[in-house]
């Protein structure tokens, strides 16, 4: 682990500042009598990789939401033998409050003189819904939205882009995310990283780990 002083913290959005969309989808799958692991793979693809799955192309801004929806419907028929409506499942992911503890932590880091960034895998069509949830200008020096830059986690290039835009090196940065593959990728490019567990009750432990890395 690097001994360099921490000059920046880069946060994910979903699963960090708001409840995990993956947890909500598992609950929706159970309610629909579907295997949660299969449904997660149909909807989002292998989330520890960056592939040609329609959701991944959507998050890279390569296809619009409607096209991704149509391809996911086809995948569902081939994988689970029945049609699903991705928009209904996406609606089930909405809701849940802001995790004020992470908002307060982010403000603390910026007040302490550290650079703060947001690095989110997202769809262009969702901007009007997620961006107003947080006071982005107050919390972050920079926001990297995958759909705007054409790169998504865990592609190492998007981490390097986030670091470049903040003007910091990987060794002096801590990354916070709820997806294990994204955390592994951040460590591979040289950042220290914190994995946030899937439940709201996991937040205090993640914050403790983050603060221990900050020194």
N, C-alpha and C positions, 0 to 999 in steps of 0.2 A: 504493500500500500504506500502511496506517495506521502511524503512528509511536507509537501508544499502547502503553504497557507491557503485556505479556501477563499477564493475571490468571487465565486459565483455559485448560484444554485439554479438548476433548470428543473422545472416541474412539468409533469404530464397534467392533463385536465381531468378527463373522466376517470373515476376510481381514486383520484387524489383530492380534488376540490369538491367533487360531487360523488355520490355513490357509484359503485362500479356498474357499468352497463352489462357486463358479462353475468354478474349475479342476478340482475333483473331478467336477463334472457333465460337463465336456468329456471327461474320460477315460472316464466311464461311457457317454457317447454313442458314442464311438469303439468301445468294446467291444461295444456293441449294434448296430453298423453303422448309426448314425443321424448325420445332419448335426448337428454340435454347435450351430451357430448357431440352427438351427430348433428343436432340442430345448430350448435355453435359453429361446427365446421362448415355446414351448409351456408349459414348466414355470413360468417366472417372469415372463413378459410383458416389455414394454420397461422395463428396470430404470432407465433414465434419466428415466422418467416415473412419475406416479402415476395409475393408470387403474382401470377396472372389471374388469381381469383377475382371475380367481379368487384367484391368489396374493396380489395386492395387497389384495383385500378380506379375505383371511385375515389378512394382516399388520396390517390396520386393526381386526381383531376383529369384522368384520361378518358373517362366516360361519365355521362350524366346519371343522376339518381334513377331515372326511369329505365335506362338501359341496364343498370346493375340489378334493379328489381326484377326485370324480365329474365335475366340469366339466372338469378337465384331461384326463381320459381321453377325453371327447368332443372336446376340442380336438385331441388327438393323432390321433384317427381322421380328422378333417377335414384336418389339416395334413400328416401323414406317411403316411396311408393304413393305419395299423395301430394297434392298441391298445398302450399302454404302461402299466406299473404305477408310478404316481408314488411309492408307498411303497417300492418296490424301489430306485428312483433315490435317494430321500432316505436310505435306509440306506447307499448308496454314498458319501454325503457325510459320514457320520460317521467319526470317527477323526482322526488327526493330533494332534500335541502342541501344548501351549501355547507361544507365542513368548515365552520368558522375557525377551528384550531389551525388548519393549514393556511387560511387567509391571514390569520394573526402572525403565524410563523413567517410567511412571505414578507409581510410588512416589516417584521423585526429584522429580517436579513437586509432588506433595502435600507432601513434606517441605520443599520450597522455599517453601511458603505459597500455591501456586496452587490454585485450585479445579479439580477433575477431575470429568468427567461421562462417562457412557456413553449413547450414543444408537444404539439398535439397531432395525432392522426385523426383527420376529420374530413367531412364532405363539404364541398362548397355550398351546397343547398342548405346545410345546417347552420351556417354562420349566423343567420338572424335569430336563431334560437339559443345557441350557446354563448355567443359573445356578450350579450347583455347580462349574463348571469353573474359575472365578476367585473369589478372596476379595473379593466385591463391596464389602463394608463397609469393608475395608481400603484398597481402591484408589480408590473413587469417593465423591464427596460426593452424587451423585445419579445415578439410573439411569432413563432414559426408554425404555420398551418400547413400540413402536408399537401392539401389540395391546391394551395397557392404556389408552392415551390416545386411540385412534381416529384417529391421524395417523401417516403414514409418510414417510420421506425418498423423493423430494426435495421434498415439500410444504414451502414456506417456513415454514408455521405451526409445524411440529414443531421447527425450529431455534430459532424465537423462544421456544417453550415451554421448550426445554432451557436457553436463556440465562436466561430469567426464573427458572427454578427454581434456577439456580446464583447468581443475583443479579449477573450481569455483562452488559456490553454486547458486541455483536458485534465491535466494533473492537478489543477487548482480549482476544479469544478466538481460539485456533487449533483447527481441526477436522481430524481424521484419519480417512480412510475409504479403502476399496479400490475403490469404485465411482465411475467418472469423473463420472456424472451427479450423484451426491450431493456431490462436491467442488465442481462447478460451482454447485450450488444454495447451498452454504454460502458461497461467495465472493459470490454475488449478494445475500445478506442482510448482507454486510459483514464476514464472518470471513476471516481468513487460513486457508489450508487446505493439507494435504499429502495427496497421492495415493500410496497404498501399491501397488506393483506386484504382479502376480499370483503371483509365485514367492517361496518363502522366501528366496532369495538377494537379493531386492529390499529386504528389511527394513533392512539397514544404511544404504542410500542414503536411505530414508524417514526413518530416525531422524536422520541427519545434517541433512536438510532441516528437520525439526521443531526440532532444537536451534539451527539457524541463525536460525529465526524467533523462538525464545524469547530470543535474545540473551545 
